[in-house]
Amino acid sequence: MKVAVFARGLTRRPTGRGVYAAEMIRALAAMGGVEMDVFAGEPLDVPGCRFWPAQGRTAAGSAWRVLRGIGRDVRALAPDLLWSATHFLPRGLPRRLPAVATLLDVVWRDHPETMSRGRRWAASWVEEGLSRADRIVCISHFTRDRLAAHWPRLLSRAEVVHLAPNPRLPALPADPALVARLGLDRPFVINVGTLEPRKNLALLLDAMKLVPGVLLVHCGPAGWGVEPLSARARRNPDVRLLGWVGEPTLAALYRAAVAAVFPSIYEGFDLPTLDAASLGCPLVVSDIPVHREVLGDAPMYFPLGRADEAARGLRDLLESPEKRQDLSGAARVRAAAFTWEASARRLRENFADVLARRTIAPDL
């Protein structure tokens, strides 16, 4: 099977959508049976894959790539199918080429207040990809439900393929010296993700005021709409904003943290929660549908918007080593239920099904 992959978010320092693309591409390549030409933000070292630029060196060049260049290159490559790691399909694709799109979330419709005007406009503009796709891969049942709420006519095309934790993190050795070099000399909790409004850092800062003597460590790049919040965090001596960190640092932090706290307002899946769980880091998370779906009974939940309840959960963990141990074990068990191998196998099955349906009914 020859597949063209559109993964513009795939870079050497990826955020969520880039991590998803990278891990799925690695798993598909390891499984075999899929030959991939990947249009990416930056190339990866993945045997059996050829990488092509998904964007230009300038804004105009990037626009030309997605409006004309990638479509032209795909025509020359003549793949059996195109898979996009988001719901955006490049323009100018061959009309008869089967396409599979990934729906990560519907935040621009469900919580537009958490996005900049430009990002809302861009997300709405690329909605066309959902209608054009032969199959829509949703990364959670929650996301599939939101697809049904907004585009009920597309539900028959939708399938759920869950994500999985980073398989390399548990294999990395424990490194207490690395944590010490970061100046983390007292108990700390960790939060991972892009700094953006829906990640709800404001609530976490409020909660930490109620847990004296404990540091908050945040890992992740700066996003949008949080400049005043970032400034507030930087002024707080009990907060460390580390920015993007590599896998060895992330693994060391998860292992050493009292807990990982994820107070998000909205998520399509929330990959960092499973990464933390895979290393046995106790979880304290907002009570939103996708956290319940992905994490089950493994975390401590607090009501969305209740900083005092988040703080109560953290204090309970600080005061009870037994509770931390119980949550650590539950987190590991839950994370083990998700693997990229299983996700890639399910995605490949969707590719094969789309191709078979096109063969049976070529006029679709």
Protein Blocks (a to p, Z undefined) as FASTA:
>chain_A
ZZddddfklcfbdcfklmmmmmmmmmmmmngoiacddddfbdcddehiacddfbdfbfkl
mmmmmmmmmmmmmmmnopabdcdfbfbdcehiafklccddddfbjmlmmmmmlpcfklmm
mmmmmmmmmmmpmbdcdfbfklmmmmmmmmmmlmmmpccddddddfklmmpccdfklmmm
nopabccdddeddddfklommmmmmmmmmmghiacddedddfehilmmmmmmmmpmkbcc
ebjadfklmmmmmmmpmbdcdfbfbdfkommlmmmmmnopacdddddfklmmmnmmmbcc
ddehiaklmmmmmmmmmmmmklmmmmmmmmmmmmmmpcfklmmmmmmmmmmmmmmmmmmm
mmZZ
